[in-house]
Amino acid sequence: MKLIIQIPCYNEAETLEITLNDLPKKLDGIDVIEYLIINDGSMDETVRVAREWGVHHIVNFKRNKGLAKAFMAGLDACLRNGADIIVNTDADNQYVGDDIAKLVKPILDGQADIVIGARPIDKTAHFSFIKKLLQRFGSWVVRKASRTNVPDAPSGFRAYSREAAISLNVINDYTYTLETIVQAGRNRMAITSVPIRTNPELRKSRLMKNMWSYVKISMLTIIRALMWYKPLYCFTIIAIIPTIVGSVPTIRFLYFFSIGQGNGHIQSLILACTLLIIGFITFMIGLVADVIATNRKLLEDIQYRVRKQEYEN
């Protein structure tokens, strides 16, 4: 059983060695542990630090491409190097390395394909009250969208089985954390969480410019992911709004028409028809999107088979 621990890096020369030193060298049930970094266009000495420490694999981007692409490039490299389990962690030593044993255990026991570390958010000192509140709210939204019970959706401390890693796709350019949960939940992958610990903050997060920017992008990511996997449901909900609103002037016009006063209320009829047409067109878009989603599922199955054959050769 081979475990590869991957670390996306962007200008992490100051903290990378601390993170690497904290990672486990042996784990029960694991025969080989290797380490991989994804250099996401770093302009400092990140790669030099990794090489001097003895990192087994380095994926290099010539320019910064973002966390989502770095994550997927890491999965690809891990699979090509024969990983049976892949653990993703951060380069700022946010997570306690010894907790990797907790992450891989459900996979080793055959109970899960994806394991997400749940941070003690309420006890994390460097999280502001607003950030804690938004973390809880965001995780609740992801749970509803994905139909999972993941308590800490933004956590980047995760373990993936080989099968799960082959199946994953990340479309957005921002982050993988939310989209992969929605994808896994909607595709009914076995996903679970384990409680983990965190270390004191070494540096500020580079993922978000500010809290509200992070919230906006996260919500858009969740909505897009839900629309990819449940388009008919989403468009039907949207279509219901103009349909219900359009029904009110329709009933109003029919009432006046029934008592012989319809001539003075043509504007109600025009408004009603406009809204009902919008609702109908939106629903039809949902039907078309649902057909496209079916084709996407077939393409994902083909992609999975191609990847599996490619990685096993």
Secondary structure as GFF3:
##gff-version 3
##sequence-region A 1 313
A	DSSP	beta_strand	2	9	.	.	.	ID=ss1
A	DSSP	alpha_helix	16	22	.	.	.	ID=ss2
A	DSSP	beta_strand	32	40	.	.	.	ID=ss3
A	DSSP	alpha_helix	46	53	.	.	.	ID=ss4
A	DSSP	beta_strand	57	61	.	.	.	ID=ss5
A	DSSP	alpha_helix	67	80	.	.	.	ID=ss6
A	DSSP	beta_strand	85	88	.	.	.	ID=ss7
A	DSSP	three_ten_helix	97	99	.	.	.	ID=ss8
A	DSSP	alpha_helix	100	108	.	.	.	ID=ss9
A	DSSP	beta_strand	114	118	.	.	.	ID=ss10
A	DSSP	three_ten_helix	121	123	.	.	.	ID=ss11
A	DSSP	alpha_helix	129	146	.	.	.	ID=ss12
A	DSSP	beta_strand	158	161	.	.	.	ID=ss13
A	DSSP	alpha_helix	162	167	.	.	.	ID=ss14
A	DSSP	alpha_helix	177	186	.	.	.	ID=ss15
A	DSSP	beta_strand	191	195	.	.	.	ID=ss16
A	DSSP	alpha_helix	211	229	.	.	.	ID=ss17
A	DSSP	alpha_helix	231	258	.	.	.	ID=ss18
A	DSSP	three_ten_helix	262	265	.	.	.	ID=ss19
A	DSSP	alpha_helix	266	312	.	.	.	ID=ss20
###
